[in-house]
């Protein structure tokens, strides 16, 4: 699925479940290649200055390929690996 917001788009594998309330999307952001942070905004909580990751409105769309951001990230990662000693 493509996860789209006003800030950006990424493609993630989706799993529907009744464990999460209707209208809620959950993902981790620990793996950079997922691009989860691409869809979040730069807004932060006024009291703690923590990023407002949990309040980003998104739209889900069925796709069959990685997002443009993920393709660029993959190319960048490959170039970085090429710089390492063999």
PDB file with SEQRES, HELIX, SHEET and CRYST1 records, atoms N, CA, C and O in Angstrom:
SEQRES   1 A   86  UNK UNK UNK UNK UNK UNK UNK UNK UNK UNK UNK UNK UNK          
SEQRES   2 A   86  UNK UNK UNK UNK UNK UNK UNK UNK UNK UNK UNK UNK UNK          
SEQRES   3 A   86  UNK UNK UNK UNK UNK UNK UNK UNK UNK UNK UNK UNK UNK          
SEQRES   4 A   86  UNK UNK UNK UNK UNK UNK UNK UNK UNK UNK UNK UNK UNK          
SEQRES   5 A   86  UNK UNK UNK UNK UNK UNK UNK UNK UNK UNK UNK UNK UNK          
SEQRES   6 A   86  UNK UNK UNK UNK UNK UNK UNK UNK UNK UNK UNK UNK UNK          
SEQRES   7 A   86  UNK UNK UNK UNK UNK UNK UNK UNK                              
HELIX    1 AA1 UNK A   32  UNK A   34  5                                   3    
HELIX    2 AA2 UNK A   36  UNK A   39  5                                   4    
HELIX    3 AA3 UNK A   53  UNK A   55  5                                   3    
HELIX    4 AA4 UNK A   68  UNK A   83  1                                  16    
SHEET    1 AA1 3 UNK A   9  UNK A  11  0                                        
SHEET    2 AA1 3 UNK A   2  UNK A   4 -1                                        
SHEET    3 AA1 3 UNK A  59  UNK A  61 -1                                        
CRYST1    1.000    1.000    1.000  90.00  90.00  90.00 P 1           1          
ATOM      1  N   UNK A   1       0.844  -1.184   0.000  1.00  0.00           N  
ATOM      2  CA  UNK A   1       0.000   0.000   0.000  1.00  0.00           C  
ATOM      3  C   UNK A   1       0.886   1.242   0.000  1.00  0.00           C  
ATOM      4  O   UNK A   1       1.945   1.269   0.627  1.00  0.00           O  
ATOM      5  N   UNK A   2       0.440   2.246  -0.700  1.00  0.00           N  
ATOM      6  CA  UNK A   2       1.097   3.546  -0.593  1.00  0.00           C  
ATOM      7  C   UNK A   2       0.472   4.267   0.593  1.00  0.00           C  
ATOM      8  O   UNK A   2      -0.750   4.326   0.729  1.00  0.00           O  
ATOM      9  N   UNK A   3       1.316   4.805   1.432  1.00  0.00           N  
ATOM     10  CA  UNK A   3       0.865   5.633   2.547  1.00  0.00           C  
ATOM     11  C   UNK A   3       1.192   7.061   2.145  1.00  0.00           C  
ATOM     12  O   UNK A   3       2.363   7.427   2.037  1.00  0.00           O  
ATOM     13  N   UNK A   4       0.163   7.870   1.923  1.00  0.00           N  
ATOM     14  CA  UNK A   4       0.351   9.232   1.433  1.00  0.00           C  
ATOM     15  C   UNK A   4      -0.135  10.244   2.461  1.00  0.00           C  
ATOM     16  O   UNK A   4      -1.147  10.048   3.133  1.00  0.00           O  
ATOM     17  N   UNK A   5       0.618  11.327   2.558  1.00  0.00           N  
ATOM     18  CA  UNK A   5       0.197  12.458   3.384  1.00  0.00           C  
ATOM     19  C   UNK A   5       0.546  13.730   2.625  1.00  0.00           C  
ATOM     20  O   UNK A   5       1.065  13.671   1.510  1.00  0.00           O  
ATOM     21  N   UNK A   6       0.264  14.875   3.228  1.00  0.00           N  
ATOM     22  CA  UNK A   6       0.664  16.135   2.588  1.00  0.00           C  
ATOM     23  C   UNK A   6       2.174  16.267   2.517  1.00  0.00           C  
ATOM     24  O   UNK A   6       2.694  17.020   1.693  1.00  0.00           O  
ATOM     25  N   UNK A   7       2.887  15.538   3.375  1.00  0.00           N  
ATOM     26  CA  UNK A   7       4.342  15.652   3.438  1.00  0.00           C  
ATOM     27  C   UNK A   7       5.069  14.738   2.461  1.00  0.00           C  
ATOM     28  O   UNK A   7       6.163  15.076   2.008  1.00  0.00           O  
ATOM     29  N   UNK A   8       4.486  13.585   2.125  1.00  0.00           N  
ATOM     30  CA  UNK A   8       5.188  12.651   1.242  1.00  0.00           C  
ATOM     31  C   UNK A   8       4.455  11.331   1.104  1.00  0.00           C  
ATOM     32  O   UNK A   8       3.307  11.185   1.524  1.00  0.00           O  
ATOM     33  N   UNK A   9       5.151  10.372   0.501  1.00  0.00           N  
ATOM     34  CA  UNK A   9       4.558   9.066   0.224  1.00  0.00           C  
ATOM     35  C   UNK A   9       5.599   7.976   0.350  1.00  0.00           C  
ATOM     36  O   UNK A   9       6.763   8.175   0.001  1.00  0.00           O  
ATOM     37  N   UNK A  10       5.182   6.825   0.848  1.00  0.00           N  
ATOM     38  CA  UNK A  10       6.028   5.642   0.885  1.00  0.00           C  
ATOM     39  C   UNK A  10       5.144   4.433   0.656  1.00  0.00           C  
ATOM     40  O   UNK A  10       3.924   4.518   0.792  1.00  0.00           O  
ATOM     41  N   UNK A  11       5.749   3.311   0.310  1.00  0.00           N  
ATOM     42  CA  UNK A  11       4.997   2.076   0.084  1.00  0.00           C  
ATOM     43  C   UNK A  11       5.375   1.068   1.165  1.00  0.00           C  
ATOM     44  O   UNK A  11       6.555   0.828   1.418  1.00  0.00           O  
ATOM     45  N   UNK A  12       4.368   0.486   1.795  1.00  0.00           N  
ATOM     46  CA  UNK A  12       4.579  -0.481   2.861  1.00  0.00           C  
ATOM     47  C   UNK A  12       3.644  -1.667   2.665  1.00  0.00           C  
ATOM     48  O   UNK A  12       2.576  -1.531   2.069  1.00  0.00           O  
ATOM     49  N   UNK A  13       4.044  -2.814   3.162  1.00  0.00           N  
ATOM     50  CA  UNK A  13       3.156  -3.972   3.160  1.00  0.00           C  
ATOM     51  C   UNK A  13       2.103  -3.749   4.229  1.00  0.00           C  
ATOM     52  O   UNK A  13       2.424  -3.363   5.353  1.00  0.00           O  
ATOM     53  N   UNK A  14       0.846  -3.989   3.883  1.00  0.00           N  
ATOM     54  CA  UNK A  14      -0.249  -3.750   4.821  1.00  0.00           C  
ATOM     55  C   UNK A  14      -0.841  -5.059   5.317  1.00  0.00           C  
ATOM     56  O   UNK A  14      -0.868  -6.064   4.607  1.00  0.00           O  
ATOM     57  N   UNK A  15      -1.309  -5.017   6.544  1.00  0.00           N  
ATOM     58  CA  UNK A  15      -2.016  -6.145   7.124  1.00  0.00           C  
ATOM     59  C   UNK A  15      -3.243  -5.592   7.835  1.00  0.00           C  
ATOM     60  O   UNK A  15      -3.123  -4.797   8.767  1.00  0.00           O  
ATOM     61  N   UNK A  16      -4.418  -6.013   7.397  1.00  0.00           N  
ATOM     62  CA  UNK A  16      -5.647  -5.574   8.049  1.00  0.00           C  
ATOM     63  C   UNK A  16      -5.867  -6.402   9.297  1.00  0.00           C  
ATOM     64  O   UNK A  16      -5.640  -7.612   9.302  1.00  0.00           O  
ATOM     65  N   UNK A  17      -6.312  -5.742  10.359  1.00  0.00           N  
ATOM     66  CA  UNK A  17      -6.535  -6.432  11.620  1.00  0.00           C  
ATOM     67  C   UNK A  17      -7.645  -5.731  12.398  1.00  0.00           C  
ATOM     68  O   UNK A  17      -7.891  -4.540  12.204  1.00  0.00           O  
ATOM     69  N   UNK A  18      -8.297  -6.457  13.259  1.00  0.00           N  
ATOM     70  CA  UNK A  18      -9.307  -5.872  14.129  1.00  0.00           C  
ATOM     71  C   UNK A  18      -8.681  -5.383  15.439  1.00  0.00           C  
ATOM     72  O   UNK A  18      -9.383  -4.845  16.296  1.00  0.00           O  
ATOM     73  N   UNK A  19      -7.371  -5.567  15.599  1.00  0.00           N  
ATOM     74  CA  UNK A  19      -6.684  -5.150  16.825  1.00  0.00           C  
ATOM     75  C   UNK A  19      -6.471  -3.638  16.875  1.00  0.00           C  
ATOM     76  O   UNK A  19      -6.165  -3.091  17.935  1.00  0.00           O  
ATOM     77  N   UNK A  20      -6.629  -2.963  15.741  1.00  0.00           N  
ATOM     78  CA  UNK A  20      -6.466  -1.513  15.670  1.00  0.00           C  
ATOM     79  C   UNK A  20      -7.802  -0.918  15.253  1.00  0.00           C  
ATOM     80  O   UNK A  20      -8.493  -1.478  14.402  1.00  0.00           O  
ATOM     81  N   UNK A  21      -8.166   0.198  15.837  1.00  0.00           N  
ATOM     82  CA  UNK A  21      -9.460   0.814  15.549  1.00  0.00           C  
ATOM     83  C   UNK A  21      -9.573   1.239  14.097  1.00  0.00           C  
ATOM     84  O   UNK A  21      -8.574   1.616  13.484  1.00  0.00           O  
ATOM     85  N   UNK A  22     -10.786   1.184  13.529  1.00  0.00           N  
ATOM     86  CA  UNK A  22     -11.002   1.663  12.156  1.00  0.00           C  
ATOM     87  C   UNK A  22     -10.522   3.113  12.018  1.00  0.00           C  
ATOM     88  O   UNK A  22     -10.742   3.938  12.905  1.00  0.00           O  
ATOM     89  N   UNK A  23      -9.874   3.402  10.912  1.00  0.00           N  
ATOM     90  CA  UNK A  23      -9.374   4.747  10.669  1.00  0.00           C  
ATOM     91  C   UNK A  23      -7.983   5.015  11.213  1.00  0.00           C  
ATOM     92  O   UNK A  23      -7.461   6.119  11.060  1.00  0.00           O  
ATOM     93  N   UNK A  24      -7.372   4.013  11.850  1.00  0.00           N  
ATOM     94  CA  UNK A  24      -6.036   4.173  12.422  1.00  0.00           C  
ATOM     95  C   UNK A  24      -5.045   3.351  11.607  1.00  0.00           C  
ATOM     96  O   UNK A  24      -5.315   2.199  11.268  1.00  0.00           O  
ATOM     97  N   UNK A  25      -3.910   3.941  11.299  1.00  0.00           N  
ATOM     98  CA  UNK A  25      -2.821   3.262  10.597  1.00  0.00           C  
ATOM     99  C   UNK A  25      -1.636   3.236  11.548  1.00  0.00           C  
ATOM    100  O   UNK A  25      -1.326   4.245  12.181  1.00  0.00           O  
ATOM    101  N   UNK A  26      -0.971   2.095  11.655  1.00  0.00           N  
ATOM    102  CA  UNK A  26       0.188   1.964  12.533  1.00  0.00           C  
ATOM    103  C   UNK A  26       1.363   1.405  11.746  1.00  0.00           C  
ATOM    104  O   UNK A  26       1.201   0.484  10.946  1.00  0.00           O  
ATOM    105  N   UNK A  27       2.527   1.957  11.973  1.00  0.00           N  
ATOM    106  CA  UNK A  27       3.767   1.395  11.441  1.00  0.00           C  
ATOM    107  C   UNK A  27       4.907   1.824  12.350  1.00  0.00           C  
ATOM    108  O   UNK A  27       4.801   2.807  13.083  1.00  0.00           O  
ATOM    109  N   UNK A  28       5.988   1.079  12.292  1.00  0.00           N  
ATOM    110  CA  UNK A  28       7.185   1.492  13.010  1.00  0.00           C  
ATOM    111  C   UNK A  28       7.996   2.404  12.093  1.00  0.00           C  
ATOM    112  O   UNK A  28       7.763   2.438  10.885  1.00  0.00           O  
ATOM    113  N   UNK A  29       8.932   3.131  12.657  1.00  0.00           N  
ATOM    114  CA  UNK A  29       9.795   3.991  11.840  1.00  0.00           C  
ATOM    115  C   UNK A  29      11.260   3.696  12.119  1.00  0.00           C  
ATOM    116  O   UNK A  29      12.125   4.533  11.864  1.00  0.00           O  
ATOM    117  N   UNK A  30      11.537   2.516  12.638  1.00  0.00           N  
ATOM    118  CA  UNK A  30      12.900   2.150  13.020  1.00  0.00           C  
ATOM    119  C   UNK A  30      13.780   1.747  11.844  1.00  0.00           C  
ATOM    120  O   UNK A  30      15.005   1.750  11.958  1.00  0.00           O  
ATOM    121  N   UNK A  31      13.172   1.402  10.727  1.00  0.00           N  
ATOM    122  CA  UNK A  31      13.933   0.943   9.570  1.00  0.00           C  
ATOM    123  C   UNK A  31      13.881   2.032   8.498  1.00  0.00           C  
ATOM    124  O   UNK A  31      12.828   2.263   7.904  1.00  0.00           O  
ATOM    125  N   UNK A  32      14.993   2.692   8.249  1.00  0.00           N  
ATOM    126  CA  UNK A  32      14.995   3.832   7.314  1.00  0.00           C  
ATOM    127  C   UNK A  32      14.450   3.497   5.934  1.00  0.00           C  
ATOM    128  O   UNK A  32      13.818   4.342   5.300  1.00  0.00           O  
ATOM    129  N   UNK A  33      14.682   2.280   5.461  1.00  0.00           N  
ATOM    130  CA  UNK A  33      14.241   1.932   4.115  1.00  0.00           C  
ATOM    131  C   UNK A  33      12.720   1.908   3.969  1.00  0.00           C  
ATOM    132  O   UNK A  33      12.206   1.924   2.851  1.00  0.00           O  
ATOM    133  N   UNK A  34      12.003   1.869   5.081  1.00  0.00           N  
ATOM    134  CA  UNK A  34      10.534   1.887   4.999  1.00  0.00           C  
ATOM    135  C   UNK A  34      10.022   3.244   4.540  1.00  0.00           C  
ATOM    136  O   UNK A  34       8.979   3.324   3.891  1.00  0.00           O  
ATOM    137  N   UNK A  35      10.731   4.292   4.864  1.00  0.00           N  
ATOM    138  CA  UNK A  35      10.297   5.637   4.495  1.00  0.00           C  
ATOM    139  C   UNK A  35       9.162   6.161   5.350  1.00  0.00           C  
ATOM    140  O   UNK A  35       8.514   7.137   4.972  1.00  0.00           O  
ATOM    141  N   UNK A  36       8.903   5.545   6.486  1.00  0.00           N  
ATOM    142  CA  UNK A  36       7.780   5.967   7.327  1.00  0.00           C  
ATOM    143  C   UNK A  36       7.893   7.433   7.731  1.00  0.00           C  
ATOM    144  O   UNK A  36       6.870   8.113   7.823  1.00  0.00           O  
ATOM    145  N   UNK A  37       9.074   7.934   7.970  1.00  0.00           N  
ATOM    146  CA  UNK A  37       9.226   9.337   8.374  1.00  0.00           C  
ATOM    147  C   UNK A  37       8.970  10.303   7.230  1.00  0.00           C  
ATOM    148  O   UNK A  37       8.804  11.500   7.463  1.00  0.00           O  
ATOM    149  N   UNK A  38       8.935   9.810   6.003  1.00  0.00           N  
ATOM    150  CA  UNK A  38       8.673  10.663   4.844  1.00  0.00           C  
ATOM    151  C   UNK A  38       7.254  11.231   4.887  1.00  0.00           C  
ATOM    152  O   UNK A  38       7.010  12.323   4.375  1.00  0.00           O  
ATOM    153  N   UNK A  39       6.328  10.504   5.490  1.00  0.00           N  
ATOM    154  CA  UNK A  39       4.934  10.953   5.515  1.00  0.00           C  
ATOM    155  C   UNK A  39       4.602  11.831   6.709  1.00  0.00           C  
ATOM    156  O   UNK A  39       3.510  12.394   6.775  1.00  0.00           O  
ATOM    157  N   UNK A  40       5.523  11.958   7.651  1.00  0.00           N  
ATOM    158  CA  UNK A  40       5.248  12.795   8.820  1.00  0.00           C  
ATOM    159  C   UNK A  40       5.604  14.245   8.523  1.00  0.00           C  
ATOM    160  O   UNK A  40       6.360  14.543   7.599  1.00  0.00           O  
ATOM    161  N   UNK A  41       5.047  15.128   9.321  1.00  0.00           N  
ATOM    162  CA  UNK A  41       5.307  16.555   9.122  1.00  0.00           C  
ATOM    163  C   UNK A  41       6.406  17.019  10.078  1.00  0.00           C  
ATOM    164  O   UNK A  41       6.907  16.244  10.892  1.00  0.00           O  
ATOM    165  N   UNK A  42       6.764  18.274   9.966  1.00  0.00           N  
ATOM    166  CA  UNK A  42       7.773  18.844  10.856  1.00  0.00           C  
ATOM    167  C   UNK A  42       7.147  19.441  12.116  1.00  0.00           C  
ATOM    168  O   UNK A  42       7.847  20.050  12.925  1.00  0.00           O  
ATOM    169  N   UNK A  43       5.843  19.271  12.287  1.00  0.00           N  
ATOM    170  CA  UNK A  43       5.164  19.809  13.472  1.00  0.00           C  
ATOM    171  C   UNK A  43       5.643  19.088  14.719  1.00  0.00           C  
ATOM    172  O   UNK A  43       6.012  17.915  14.673  1.00  0.00           O  
ATOM    173  N   UNK A  44       5.631  19.801  15.825  1.00  0.00           N  
ATOM    174  CA  UNK A  44       6.009  19.184  17.099  1.00  0.00           C  
ATOM    175  C   UNK A  44       5.045  19.632  18.187  1.00  0.00           C  
ATOM    176  O   UNK A  44       4.369  20.654  18.065  1.00  0.00           O  
ATOM    177  N   UNK A  45       4.998  18.850  19.246  1.00  0.00           N  
ATOM    178  CA  UNK A  45       4.167  19.149  20.391  1.00  0.00           C  
ATOM    179  C   UNK A  45       4.649  20.434  21.051  1.00  0.00           C  
ATOM    180  O   UNK A  45       5.849  20.609  21.266  1.00  0.00           O  
ATOM    181  N   UNK A  46       3.742  21.316  21.367  1.00  0.00           N  
ATOM    182  CA  UNK A  46       4.122  22.617  21.930  1.00  0.00           C  
ATOM    183  C   UNK A  46       4.797  22.485  23.295  1.00  0.00           C  
ATOM    184  O   UNK A  46       5.659  23.294  23.637  1.00  0.00           O  
ATOM    185  N   UNK A  47       4.413  21.469  24.081  1.00  0.00           N  
ATOM    186  CA  UNK A  47       4.925  21.356  25.446  1.00  0.00           C  
ATOM    187  C   UNK A  47       6.253  20.614  25.516  1.00  0.00           C  
ATOM    188  O   UNK A  47       7.121  20.975  26.311  1.00  0.00           O  
ATOM    189  N   UNK A  48       6.419  19.589  24.698  1.00  0.00           N  
ATOM    190  CA  UNK A  48       7.621  18.748  24.801  1.00  0.00           C  
ATOM    191  C   UNK A  48       8.562  18.907  23.617  1.00  0.00           C  
ATOM    192  O   UNK A  48       9.706  18.454  23.667  1.00  0.00           O  
ATOM    193  N   UNK A  49       8.094  19.544  22.557  1.00  0.00           N  
ATOM    194  CA  UNK A  49       8.837  19.702  21.324  1.00  0.00           C  
ATOM    195  C   UNK A  49       9.127  18.355  20.635  1.00  0.00           C  
ATOM    196  O   UNK A  49      10.006  18.273  19.776  1.00  0.00           O  
ATOM    197  N   UNK A  50       8.387  17.307  21.015  1.00  0.00           N  
ATOM    198  CA  UNK A  50       8.518  16.002  20.358  1.00  0.00           C  
ATOM    199  C   UNK A  50       7.771  16.040  19.029  1.00  0.00           C  
ATOM    200  O   UNK A  50       6.693  16.630  18.947  1.00  0.00           O  
ATOM    201  N   UNK A  51       8.321  15.427  17.995  1.00  0.00           N  
ATOM    202  CA  UNK A  51       7.615  15.381  16.712  1.00  0.00           C  
ATOM    203  C   UNK A  51       6.237  14.728  16.864  1.00  0.00           C  
ATOM    204  O   UNK A  51       6.072  13.783  17.635  1.00  0.00           O  
ATOM    205  N   UNK A  52       5.265  15.234  16.132  1.00  0.00           N  
ATOM    206  CA  UNK A  52       3.901  14.722  16.208  1.00  0.00           C  
ATOM    207  C   UNK A  52       3.694  13.576  15.218  1.00  0.00           C  
ATOM    208  O   UNK A  52       2.838  13.657  14.337  1.00  0.00           O  
ATOM    209  N   UNK A  53       4.472  12.522  15.366  1.00  0.00           N  
ATOM    210  CA  UNK A  53       4.358  11.385  14.464  1.00  0.00           C  
ATOM    211  C   UNK A  53       2.985  10.733  14.528  1.00  0.00           C  
ATOM    212  O   UNK A  53       2.503  10.192  13.533  1.00  0.00           O  
ATOM    213  N   UNK A  54       2.361  10.784  15.687  1.00  0.00           N  
ATOM    214  CA  UNK A  54       1.127  10.029  15.886  1.00  0.00           C  
ATOM    215  C   UNK A  54      -0.114  10.729  15.369  1.00  0.00           C  
ATOM    216  O   UNK A  54      -1.204  10.162  15.444  1.00  0.00           O  
ATOM    217  N   UNK A  55       0.009  11.922  14.856  1.00  0.00           N  
ATOM    218  CA  UNK A  55      -1.179  12.647  14.413  1.00  0.00           C  
ATOM    219  C   UNK A  55      -1.123  13.053  12.946  1.00  0.00           C  
ATOM    220  O   UNK A  55      -1.753  14.038  12.561  1.00  0.00           O  
ATOM    221  N   UNK A  56      -0.404  12.335  12.141  1.00  0.00           N  
ATOM    222  CA  UNK A  56      -0.311  12.638  10.718  1.00  0.00           C  
ATOM    223  C   UNK A  56      -1.460  11.972   9.970  1.00  0.00           C  
ATOM    224  O   UNK A  56      -1.624  10.754  10.039  1.00  0.00           O  
ATOM    225  N   UNK A  57      -2.244  12.755   9.264  1.00  0.00           N  
ATOM    226  CA  UNK A  57      -3.335  12.209   8.456  1.00  0.00           C  
ATOM    227  C   UNK A  57      -2.752  11.585   7.195  1.00  0.00           C  
ATOM    228  O   UNK A  57      -1.936  12.201   6.510  1.00  0.00           O  
ATOM    229  N   UNK A  58      -3.173  10.360   6.893  1.00  0.00           N  
ATOM    230  CA  UNK A  58      -2.678   9.673   5.707  1.00  0.00           C  
ATOM    231  C   UNK A  58      -3.831   9.068   4.917  1.00  0.00           C  
ATOM    232  O   UNK A  58      -4.944   8.905   5.416  1.00  0.00           O  
ATOM    233  N   UNK A  59      -3.525   8.747   3.681  1.00  0.00           N  
ATOM    234  CA  UNK A  59      -4.441   8.041   2.795  1.00  0.00           C  
ATOM    235  C   UNK A  59      -3.727   6.779   2.341  1.00  0.00           C  
ATOM    236  O   UNK A  59      -2.528   6.816   2.065  1.00  0.00           O  
ATOM    237  N   UNK A  60      -4.438   5.667   2.258  1.00  0.00           N  
ATOM    238  CA  UNK A  60      -3.847   4.410   1.785  1.00  0.00           C  
ATOM    239  C   UNK A  60      -4.350   4.122   0.380  1.00  0.00           C  
ATOM    240  O   UNK A  60      -5.541   4.239   0.095  1.00  0.00           O  
ATOM    241  N   UNK A  61      -3.410   3.737  -0.504  1.00  0.00           N  
ATOM    242  CA  UNK A  61      -3.735   3.438  -1.887  1.00  0.00           C  
ATOM    243  C   UNK A  61      -2.984   2.170  -2.281  1.00  0.00           C  
ATOM    244  O   UNK A  61      -1.795   2.040  -1.991  1.00  0.00           O  
ATOM    245  N   UNK A  62      -3.657   1.248  -2.931  1.00  0.00           N  
ATOM    246  CA  UNK A  62      -3.017   0.008  -3.359  1.00  0.00           C  
ATOM    247  C   UNK A  62      -2.011   0.301  -4.479  1.00  0.00           C  
ATOM    248  O   UNK A  62      -2.344   0.953  -5.469  1.00  0.00           O  
ATOM    249  N   UNK A  63      -0.777  -0.190  -4.310  1.00  0.00           N  
ATOM    250  CA  UNK A  63       0.277  -0.029  -5.318  1.00  0.00           C  
ATOM    251  C   UNK A  63       1.027  -1.351  -5.464  1.00  0.00           C  
ATOM    252  O   UNK A  63       0.881  -2.257  -4.644  1.00  0.00           O  
ATOM    253  N   UNK A  64       1.831  -1.444  -6.523  1.00  0.00           N  
ATOM    254  CA  UNK A  64       2.596  -2.666  -6.764  1.00  0.00           C  
ATOM    255  C   UNK A  64       4.095  -2.411  -6.873  1.00  0.00           C  
ATOM    256  O   UNK A  64       4.840  -3.280  -7.325  1.00  0.00           O  
ATOM    257  N   UNK A  65       4.540  -1.226  -6.463  1.00  0.00           N  
ATOM    258  CA  UNK A  65       5.960  -0.887  -6.592  1.00  0.00           C  
ATOM    259  C   UNK A  65       6.363   0.042  -5.457  1.00  0.00           C  
ATOM    260  O   UNK A  65       5.509   0.679  -4.840  1.00  0.00           O  
ATOM    261  N   UNK A  66       7.664   0.120  -5.179  1.00  0.00           N  
ATOM    262  CA  UNK A  66       8.139   1.062  -4.156  1.00  0.00           C  
ATOM    263  C   UNK A  66       7.846   2.504  -4.561  1.00  0.00           C  
ATOM    264  O   UNK A  66       7.633   2.802  -5.736  1.00  0.00           O  
ATOM    265  N   UNK A  67       7.839   3.380  -3.581  1.00  0.00           N  
ATOM    266  CA  UNK A  67       7.636   4.802  -3.864  1.00  0.00           C  
ATOM    267  C   UNK A  67       8.899   5.390  -4.493  1.00  0.00           C  
ATOM    268  O   UNK A  67       9.964   4.772  -4.468  1.00  0.00           O  
ATOM    269  N   UNK A  68       8.769   6.566  -5.044  1.00  0.00           N  
ATOM    270  CA  UNK A  68       9.922   7.264  -5.627  1.00  0.00           C  
ATOM    271  C   UNK A  68      10.992   7.475  -4.565  1.00  0.00           C  
ATOM    272  O   UNK A  68      12.177   7.294  -4.843  1.00  0.00           O  
ATOM    273  N   UNK A  69      10.593   7.856  -3.346  1.00  0.00           N  
ATOM    274  CA  UNK A  69      11.556   8.054  -2.262  1.00  0.00           C  
ATOM    275  C   UNK A  69      12.308   6.759  -1.987  1.00  0.00           C  
ATOM    276  O   UNK A  69      13.526   6.786  -1.812  1.00  0.00           O  
ATOM    277  N   UNK A  70      11.616   5.634  -1.945  1.00  0.00           N  
ATOM    278  CA  UNK A  70      12.258   4.353  -1.665  1.00  0.00           C  
ATOM    279  C   UNK A  70      13.229   3.969  -2.784  1.00  0.00           C  
ATOM    280  O   UNK A  70      14.287   3.400  -2.514  1.00  0.00           O  
ATOM    281  N   UNK A  71      12.883   4.271  -4.017  1.00  0.00           N  
ATOM    282  CA  UNK A  71      13.817   3.985  -5.131  1.00  0.00           C  
ATOM    283  C   UNK A  71      15.086   4.824  -4.990  1.00  0.00           C  
ATOM    284  O   UNK A  71      16.192   4.312  -5.162  1.00  0.00           O  
ATOM    285  N   UNK A  72      14.928   6.109  -4.676  1.00  0.00           N  
ATOM    286  CA  UNK A  72      16.101   6.977  -4.495  1.00  0.00           C  
ATOM    287  C   UNK A  72      16.933   6.512  -3.306  1.00  0.00           C  
ATOM    288  O   UNK A  72      18.161   6.507  -3.382  1.00  0.00           O  
ATOM    289  N   UNK A  73      16.289   6.121  -2.210  1.00  0.00           N  
ATOM    290  CA  UNK A  73      16.996   5.636  -1.032  1.00  0.00           C  
ATOM    291  C   UNK A  73      17.777   4.361  -1.370  1.00  0.00           C  
ATOM    292  O   UNK A  73      18.918   4.199  -0.939  1.00  0.00           O  
ATOM    293  N   UNK A  74      17.164   3.465  -2.136  1.00  0.00           N  
ATOM    294  CA  UNK A  74      17.849   2.239  -2.546  1.00  0.00           C  
ATOM    295  C   UNK A  74      19.078   2.526  -3.396  1.00  0.00           C  
ATOM    296  O   UNK A  74      20.128   1.911  -3.207  1.00  0.00           O  
ATOM    297  N   UNK A  75      18.944   3.465  -4.336  1.00  0.00           N  
ATOM    298  CA  UNK A  75      20.086   3.857  -5.170  1.00  0.00           C  
ATOM    299  C   UNK A  75      21.199   4.462  -4.315  1.00  0.00           C  
ATOM    300  O   UNK A  75      22.373   4.142  -4.501  1.00  0.00           O  
ATOM    301  N   UNK A  76      20.828   5.335  -3.382  1.00  0.00           N  
ATOM    302  CA  UNK A  76      21.804   5.963  -2.501  1.00  0.00           C  
ATOM    303  C   UNK A  76      22.522   4.910  -1.656  1.00  0.00           C  
ATOM    304  O   UNK A  76      23.745   4.954  -1.519  1.00  0.00           O  
ATOM    305  N   UNK A  77      21.776   3.974  -1.095  1.00  0.00           N  
ATOM    306  CA  UNK A  77      22.358   2.922  -0.266  1.00  0.00           C  
ATOM    307  C   UNK A  77      23.344   2.082  -1.074  1.00  0.00           C  
ATOM    308  O   UNK A  77      24.421   1.739  -0.587  1.00  0.00           O  
ATOM    309  N   UNK A  78      22.973   1.755  -2.295  1.00  0.00           N  
ATOM    310  CA  UNK A  78      23.863   0.969  -3.167  1.00  0.00           C  
ATOM    311  C   UNK A  78      25.165   1.719  -3.432  1.00  0.00           C  
ATOM    312  O   UNK A  78      26.244   1.127  -3.399  1.00  0.00           O  
ATOM    313  N   UNK A  79      25.061   3.019  -3.694  1.00  0.00           N  
ATOM    314  CA  UNK A  79      26.272   3.825  -3.919  1.00  0.00           C  
ATOM    315  C   UNK A  79      27.146   3.869  -2.666  1.00  0.00           C  
ATOM    316  O   UNK A  79      28.372   3.818  -2.759  1.00  0.00           O  
ATOM    317  N   UNK A  80      26.523   3.962  -1.513  1.00  0.00           N  
ATOM    318  CA  UNK A  80      27.282   3.976  -0.254  1.00  0.00           C  
ATOM    319  C   UNK A  80      28.015   2.642  -0.059  1.00  0.00           C  
ATOM    320  O   UNK A  80      29.175   2.621   0.353  1.00  0.00           O  
ATOM    321  N   UNK A  81      27.344   1.552  -0.352  1.00  0.00           N  
ATOM    322  CA  UNK A  81      27.973   0.230  -0.206  1.00  0.00           C  
ATOM    323  C   UNK A  81      29.140   0.067  -1.171  1.00  0.00           C  
ATOM    324  O   UNK A  81      30.125  -0.597  -0.850  1.00  0.00           O  
ATOM    325  N   UNK A  82      29.034   0.674  -2.361  1.00  0.00           N  
ATOM    326  CA  UNK A  82      30.121   0.597  -3.329  1.00  0.00           C  
ATOM    327  C   UNK A  82      31.381   1.302  -2.837  1.00  0.00           C  
ATOM    328  O   UNK A  82      32.483   0.991  -3.288  1.00  0.00           O  
ATOM    329  N   UNK A  83      31.223   2.251  -1.912  1.00  0.00           N  
ATOM    330  CA  UNK A  83      32.372   2.982  -1.365  1.00  0.00           C  
ATOM    331  C   UNK A  83      33.142   2.174  -0.322  1.00  0.00           C  
ATOM    332  O   UNK A  83      34.294   2.482  -0.017  1.00  0.00           O  
ATOM    333  N   UNK A  84      32.505   1.145   0.218  1.00  0.00           N  
ATOM    334  CA  UNK A  84      33.177   0.333   1.249  1.00  0.00           C  
ATOM    335  C   UNK A  84      34.261  -0.537   0.637  1.00  0.00           C  
ATOM    336  O   UNK A  84      34.144  -0.962  -0.513  1.00  0.00           O  
ATOM    337  N   UNK A  85      35.311  -0.804   1.392  1.00  0.00           N  
ATOM    338  CA  UNK A  85      36.364  -1.690   0.873  1.00  0.00           C  
ATOM    339  C   UNK A  85      35.781  -3.090   0.646  1.00  0.00           C  
ATOM    340  O   UNK A  85      34.947  -3.578   1.408  1.00  0.00           O  
ATOM    341  N   UNK A  86      36.246  -3.693  -0.409  1.00  0.00           N  
ATOM    342  CA  UNK A  86      35.767  -5.043  -0.766  1.00  0.00           C  
ATOM    343  C   UNK A  86      36.591  -6.094  -0.036  1.00  0.00           C  
ATOM    344  O   UNK A  86      36.350  -7.290  -0.198  1.00  0.00           O  
TER     345      UNK A  86                                                      
END                                                                             
